[in-house]
Amino acid sequence: YDDEDDLTVAAFEAFFRRYRKFYMEVTRQRAGFVPSEVEQLKAVYDKYDVDGNGLLDSGEMRALIAELVPEAVVSEQGKSDVLALLPKRIQAGRGSDNFSFEHFLQFLRRLIDLRDERDIIKEADVVKECSYSPEEVEGLRGIFSSH
């Protein structure tokens, strides 16, 4: 062990800043999905990339959405949510070369976040309306999240 090899606080902070910047970029590219989720989503994405060019045209994207977000085809609210989040060129059936896997992940993340936001609002409304205590809310979460 050599004293000259000691890690200084400044060196550690510099390393950590670089690592944080790298990790934030990777997380942004994955839209907050963990690596195993990205792998699964990539497999589904690739299944719809019929021509294998790594990009989805509007028809391929519609088919992918129908599989992953069935309520987009069934309910007006689901359709409205998807249309609000999709780029206008995809909605119009144009732009056959612009929906990359990274764009798809960003779209899916925004859709999931929108659903989560609505669920939180609905839960808060029910809690208020029923005058549930925090303990009752946690108990109900335990019941419904385990099934």
C-alpha positions, 0 to 999 in steps of 0.5 A: 500500500503506497501513500501516493495511491491514496484517493483524495476527496477531490479525485473522488468528487471528480470521479463521482461527478463524471459517473453521475453524468454518465449514469444520468445520460444512460438513465435518460436514454432508457427513459427510466426503465431498468435494463431487463425492461429495456431488453423486453421492450426492445424485443417487442419493438424489433418484432414490429420493425418489419423492414429491420431498419431500426426505425418504426414507420407510422403503421408499425408504430400503430401495431406496436401500440395496439399490442402494448397499450390495448386501451388505445384501441378500445377506450376513448381515454386511452386513444386520447392519451396516446394521440396526445403523446405521439408526435404529430407526424406519426398521428398523421401517418407521415415520417416513416423514418423517425420513430427510433427505439429511444423515441419509443421508450420516451413515449412509453415512459410519458404514457406510464407517467400519465397513467400513474398521475391519474391513479394517484389523483383517483386514489386521493379522491377516494381516500378523501371521499371515504375518509380513510385513515393512512393505515386503512389506505396502506392496508387496502394497498396491500390487499390490491397490490398483492393480487 
